[in-house]
Amino acid sequence: MLCLSGLSVALALALVPSSTDALKEGDCEVCVGFLGKFYQLVQEENVKFDSTAIEKALVKSCKDARGKDNRFCYYIGATSDAATKIINEISKPLSYHVPVEKICEKLKKKDSQICELKYDKQVDLSTVDLKKLKVKDLKKILEEWGETCKGCAEKSDFIRKINELMPKYAPNAAKARTEL
């Protein structure tokens, strides 16, 4: 009888998920963020929840992805230049409405660098003094907007370009800056 109860305790412990498998706060930031936005997009566009339809929508969504989201798409094989292809590890579970956190946990086991991606710290354009930013950061702002600064040689050129485009890409920040 004692042997049987010991076996049942061992079985129960084996079935309870370990805390090491679960994602910690901040783990897989890009994976959870991108897939969360993608899942909402799929629901809003009434995409059929089957593996192939989700896969097509994912590839389409990855074509427009920039920065860390694009890097994530590369890692899962949703870009044309990707070396590996593990899109089915996302499309199949999503078709069954598996939470994105669980999908990212499984992806982490397949390829740990997927969960090492972190979003860059966002600059608050409404309060930041652009003159105090590095040129690299000014270029990054323009890149996030999908813009370039042709003919910009000095920091002041980049600042002028950002101030020009701010009403288009960050209207709230532009409005707050004019009120200062």
C-alpha positions in Angstrom: 0.0 0.0 0.0 2.9 2.4 0.9 4.5 1.6 -2.5 1.3 2.5 -4.3 0.9 5.8 -2.6 4.5 6.7 -3.3 4.0 5.9 -6.9 0.9 8.1 -7.1 2.8 11.0 -5.5 5.6 10.6 -8.0 3.1 10.5 -10.9 1.4 13.6 -9.6 4.7 15.5 -9.3 5.6 14.4 -12.9 2.3 15.8 -14.2 2.5 19.2 -12.5 4.4 21.6 -14.7 7.7 22.7 -13.2 8.3 26.4 -12.6 11.4 26.3 -14.8 9.3 25.8 -17.9 7.1 28.8 -17.3 8.2 32.1 -18.7 9.4 34.7 -16.2 8.4 38.3 -16.3 10.2 39.9 -19.3 11.2 36.6 -20.9 10.4 36.3 -24.6 9.3 39.9 -24.7 9.4 40.2 -28.5 7.8 36.7 -29.0 4.9 37.4 -26.7 4.5 40.9 -28.0 4.6 40.1 -31.7 2.4 37.0 -31.4 -0.1 38.8 -29.1 -0.5 41.5 -31.8 -0.6 38.9 -34.5 -3.3 36.9 -32.7 -5.5 40.0 -32.3 -5.0 40.9 -36.0 -6.0 37.4 -37.0 -9.2 37.6 -34.9 -10.0 41.1 -36.3 -9.5 40.1 -39.9 -11.6 37.0 -39.4 -8.9 34.7 -40.7 -10.0 31.0 -40.7 -8.3 29.3 -37.7 -6.6 26.5 -39.5 -2.9 26.0 -39.7 -2.3 27.0 -43.3 -4.4 30.2 -43.2 -2.6 31.3 -40.0 0.7 30.5 -41.7 -0.1 32.6 -44.7 -1.2 35.5 -42.4 2.0 35.2 -40.4 4.2 35.4 -43.4 2.2 38.4 -44.7 2.5 40.1 -41.3 6.2 39.5 -41.2 6.7 41.3 -44.5 5.7 44.5 -42.8 7.6 43.8 -39.5 10.6 46.1 -38.6 13.3 46.0 -36.0 13.1 43.3 -33.4 9.8 42.0 -34.8 11.6 41.4 -38.1 14.4 39.6 -36.3 11.8 37.4 -34.6 10.2 36.6 -38.0 13.7 35.6 -39.3 14.2 33.2 -36.4 10.9 31.5 -37.0 11.4 31.3 -40.7 8.7 33.7 -41.8 11.0 35.9 -43.9 12.3 35.0 -47.4 16.0 35.0 -46.3 15.5 32.7 -43.2 17.6 29.6 -43.0 15.2 27.5 -40.9 11.4 27.3 -40.9 9.5 26.6 -37.7 6.4 28.5 -38.5 4.3 25.4 -38.0 5.3 25.5 -34.3 3.3 28.7 -34.2 0.5 28.2 -36.7 -0.7 24.8 -35.4 -1.0 25.8 -31.7 -2.6 29.2 -32.7 -5.2 27.4 -34.7 -6.3 25.7 -31.4 -6.2 29.1 -29.6 -3.2 28.1 -27.4 -2.0 31.2 -25.4 0.9 33.0 -26.9 2.9 32.6 -23.7 2.7 28.8 -24.0 3.8 28.9 -27.7 6.8 31.1 -26.8 7.7 28.6 -24.1 7.9 25.8 -26.7 9.8 28.0 -29.1 12.3 28.8 -26.4 13.0 25.0 -26.1 13.5 24.8 -29.9 15.7 28.0 -30.3 16.7 29.9 -27.2 17.7 33.1 -29.1 14.0 33.7 -29.9 13.5 34.5 -26.2 16.7 36.6 -25.9 15.2 39.3 -28.2 14.2 42.5 -26.3 12.6 45.6 -27.6 14.7 48.7 -27.5 13.8 51.3 -24.9 11.3 53.8 -26.4 12.2 57.5 -26.4 9.4 59.8 -25.1 9.4 62.3 -28.0 7.1 64.7 -26.1 9.6 65.4 -23.4 13.1 64.4 -24.6 15.6 67.1 -25.7 16.6 65.9 -29.2 19.9 67.9 -28.9 21.0 65.6 -26.1 20.4 62.4 -28.0 23.2 60.7 -29.9 23.0 60.6 -33.7 22.6 56.8 -33.5 19.4 57.3 -31.5 18.1 60.0 -33.9 18.7 57.6 -36.8 16.9 54.9 -34.9 13.8 57.1 -34.5 13.7 57.8 -38.2 14.3 54.1 -39.0 11.3 53.1 -36.7 9.2 55.5 -38.8 10.4 53.9 -42.0 12.1 57.1 -43.0 15.7 58.1 -43.9 17.5 61.4 -43.9 19.3 61.7 -47.2 21.9 64.4 -47.2 22.0 64.6 -43.5 25.6 65.2 -42.4 25.2 66.8 -39.0 23.1 66.2 -35.9 21.1 69.3 -36.5 20.0 67.9 -39.9 18.6 64.8 -38.2 16.8 66.9 -35.6 15.3 69.1 -38.3 14.1 66.0 -40.2 12.6 64.4 -37.0 10.8 67.7 -36.1 9.5 67.8 -39.7 8.1 64.3 -39.6 6.9 64.2 -36.0 3.3 65.5 -36.7 2.9 62.6 -39.2 4.3 59.7 -37.0 3.9 61.0 -33.4 1.2 63.6 -33.5 0.6 63.6 -29.7 4.3 64.2 -29.1 4.4 67.0 -31.7 1.4 68.6 -30.0 3.0 68.3 -26.6 6.3 69.9 -27.9 4.5 72.9 -29.3 2.8 73.5 -26.0 6.1 73.6 -24.1 
